[in-house]
């Protein structure tokens, strides 16, 4: 197949391009050239800004389009409308953040999405609402031939956020690790390589519809996730489970200071790591073991020079909290 990928050189995009090339497809990457230009010499590169340079795609045709970095509805509208007569299938990468609220575990694709309260292109302020409008633009331009994929937390090698990487890196160091909240609390992540490979298969098969895409395939607890990190890194780490109320009392920041921790007392976020993925499973989404993701994440991190992590708890802060917890 001939596949056009918007993006294709940064994190999920690079894994998607790699998966498409590995599966024998002719790949064209349309991107601005700001991140890893020339990363895939076997792929065609068209350098341009999709807001202004869609004319570079004129007169071409592709079997499928995969839109990884679409955030602004008017730009996605222009892209999808321009390609409506040049491609047979359009896959748009959205997010589970489109949902209006996260009141309870098990939220599925039919749940209401958020509405933009004011005209705006402010992606940081209205990320989920803008993504929901982008979905509508794709469906309108490709009626009956669009797939909308809503990933949860995407993890693995080349993750620029470190929102998962903190855990395998910290566990690999060994010693006593502060583990947050209820050990049996459900968590969900998806390896970017699994998401990328399935996305390409959806394009191959002309899959249509809307899909929550996170994992693993069966319910996984925070305890099981940390144990997978220990297994994958060969660590001797031990886990001290610290009560949620204590963490809140100490002002610990959910999600970024302690990744994958969202207080269960918060109705706004408690279902974020427990959405339904039944549709994606039925459409063929598969997963590698979490231990493999943890192992490969640490290997990439070390090969990258072990830079300071952008997310996670400072070691001094962790030690202080553990001492307070023991002496409470």
N, C-alpha and C positions, 0 to 999 in steps of 0.2 A: 504494500500500500504506500501511497504518497501521503505523508502526514505533516501538516504545518503545526508547529508548536510556538505559541506566544511565550517568550521567556526561554527556558531550556538550559540555563547555565548556572542557576543558583538554587541549591537545596532540592526542593521537590521537582523543580523544572529540570535540573541536571539529571536526577534519577529517572525522570520520565523520558528524557531524550535518550539516556543510556538504555533503558528498557526497550524503547522503540527500535533503536539500532541493533540491539542484541537479537530482536525478533525478526530482523531482516528487512525492515522498512526503509524507504527513502525518506529522509527527514530534512525538513527545512526549519531553521530556527530564525524567528523574527524577534530581535531584541535590540536594545540600545547600545550594546557593546561596552557597557560600564562594568559588567561582572564577567570575568573569565572568557573574554573573546577568544575564539580559536580553540575552545576546550574540546570540541569534537570535530577534528579535521575531516572525518568521513561524512559529516553533515553539511548541507548548504546553509550558509549564514546570510541573512539579509539584515543589515544594520539600519535601524530607524526607530523613531518614536511613533507608536501607534496612534497617538493623538493627532499627529500632523503628517505622517508618511505612509498612510495606507495605500497611497497610489503606487508604491513600490510592489504591491501584490497584484496589481491590475494585469489582466490577461493570462493569469495563471489558474490552475485548478489543482485541487487536492481531494483525496478520498475522505480525509478527516482532518478536523481542527481540534487541537487541545489548547484551551486557554487557561494557563496557570496563574498569571499575575493580574487578572482583571479585577479592579476595585471600584472604578467610577462608572456609573451607569451610562452616561453619554458617550464615553469612550468605548465601552463594551458594545453599546448600540451601533456605533459607527463600524466597529470591527465585524460584528455579526451580520449587519446589513450588507456590508461590502462583500462578504464572503458567501452570502446566501446563494448566489448563482455560481459559485466557484468551488463549493465543497458539498459533500453529501451528508456529513454528520459533524456535529459540534459538541464537544465535551467542555463543560465549564466547571472549574474547581471553585467551589463556594466554601462554606464553613458552617458548623453547627451553631455559630454565633448569630445566625439569622433569626433564631427563634425569639418570639416576643417575650417569653419568660422561660425559666427552667424550674418549674415548681416541684417536679417529682421525677424519680427515675422512670425510664421506659418511654420517654418522649419519642414519637416517631415523626415521619416526614409529613404527615398530615396536620401537625400542630401549627398554630398560627405563627406567622413571621412578623418581625418588628416593622413598624412604619416610620418613615423619615418624618420627623416633626417640623422640619423647615427645609427649604431648598439649600442644599449644601453638598460640597465635594470633600468635606473634612473626614478623611478616612479614619483618623485616630479617634474622632469623637463619635462617628456613626458607622463604624466598620460593619457591623452586622446588618444594619438597615440598608446600607448601600449595596452590600453583597446580595441581599434579597432582591433589590431592584435590578441588579445585573442579571440575576437568574431570569427575571421576567423578560428582559431584552433578548436574551438568547432563545428562550422559548418562542417569543414572537417572531424572530427572524428564521428560526429552524423548527417550525411546527411539526411535531411527530418525528423529528430526527435529532433530538438533543438529549444529552445526558447531563444532569446536574449532580455533582458529587459534593457532599458536605462533610469534609473531614473533621475529626476531633483534633486532639493534640498530635501533631506530626513529629516524629522523633527519628533519631539515628544519625549516622555519619553526615557531616556537613550542616548540621542544624545550627543556624546562626543565633538562636535565642538561648540555648542551654537550659531550657525549661525542664527537659528530661535529663540532659547530659549530667547535670549536677549529681543525680543519684548514682549512676554507675561509677562516675569518677570518685565521688566521696566514698562509696562502698569499697572500691578498689584500694583506697588508702588503708583500709582496715581500722581496727580499734572500735571504740564505742561510738555508735552512730545514733543521733537523735532521730527517732521515727515519730511522725506526727499522728495524733488522733487515734481512732479506732482501727486496730490492725485489720479488721474484716471489712472496712469501708471499701466499696468498689472503686476501681480506677480504670480508665481507658486511655490507651495510646495506640498509635499505628506507625509502624516502621515506614519511612518514606519510600523505601524500595518495594514494599508490598503494595502500597497505595499506587505507586507509579506503574508497576507491572499490571495491576488490575485495571487501571485507567486506560492503558494501551489496549488491553484485551477488550474493554468496553468499546473502544473506537473500532477495533477489528470487527467486532460482532454487531456493530450498529445498535448497541444497547441504548434504550431510551428510558426516561423517567428520572426520578429524584431519589438520591440514596444518602443516608447517613453512613459515613465511612470511618470507623474507628475500630478498636479491638481491645483485647484478643477476641477469639470467636466465642468463648464462654466467659462467664463472670469471673473476674480476677480481682483479688483483694490487694490492698496496699502491702500487706505482709508477703503475699505471693510475688508481687512485683519486686520487692526488695530482696527476697530470697533468690529470685532469678538474676538480679544484679550480682549477688554474692556468688552464685554458681557460675555465671558467665565470666567473671573476672578472677575467679580462683581466690577470693579474699577470705580472710579470717574474721571479718567484721562481725560485731554483735550489735543487736538493735535494742535500744531502750525506748519503749513506747511511752510518749508523753501525752497526757490528757489534753484534749482540745481546749477545755476551759482555762487551763493553765497557760497554754500558748496565747490565747486571746488576752488573758490578763497581763501577760508580759509584752504585749504589743507586737507579736510576731506577725509578719506580713504574709497572708496566704498567697499561694500561686508563684510569686517571684522569689520571696525570701525562703519559703519552703515549697518548692514545686510539687504539684499534684496534691497539695493540701488545700481543700476548700472546706471551711467549717460547715458541718452538717446542720448547725443552728441557723445558717443563712438560707432562707427560702429562695433567694435570688439565684443561687449558684449550686444548690445541693444536687441537682440532677444533671449537671454538666458532664460528669464523668460516668454517666449511666444511661446514655441514650440507647434506643433500640436500633440494632443493625441488621434486623432480620431480612430486610429487602436486599441489602448488599450481599449478605451471605447467600441468599437464594440466587443472586446474579453472579456468584462465583468468586467473591472476595476471599482470599486465603491469607494466612499469617505464618511467619517464621516464629520460632520460639523466642520469648522475651530474653532468655539468656544469651541468645545469639546477637540480638540487638544491643544488649548491654556490652558484650565483648567487643563488638565492632565499633561501638561508640567510643569506648575507652581507647581502642587501638588508633582510631582516627584522631582523637584528642591528643594523644601522645605524639603521633606523627606530625601533628600541627604545632608542636612545640609546647604543649601544655599551657596554653594562655590562661589568663585570669577569666574565670567563668562570669558570664553576664547575669546569671541567676543563681540562687542558692545562698545558704547561710555561711557567713564567715566562721572560720574554725574557732576563733576566740568567743564569739557569740554562742556557738554551739556548746562549748565547754562551760560557759557561765550558766546557761540555761539548764544543762544537765546537773550541775552542782546545786542550783536552786531547787530543781525537781527532787533531788534526793533529800534535800534538807527541808522540804516544805512542811 
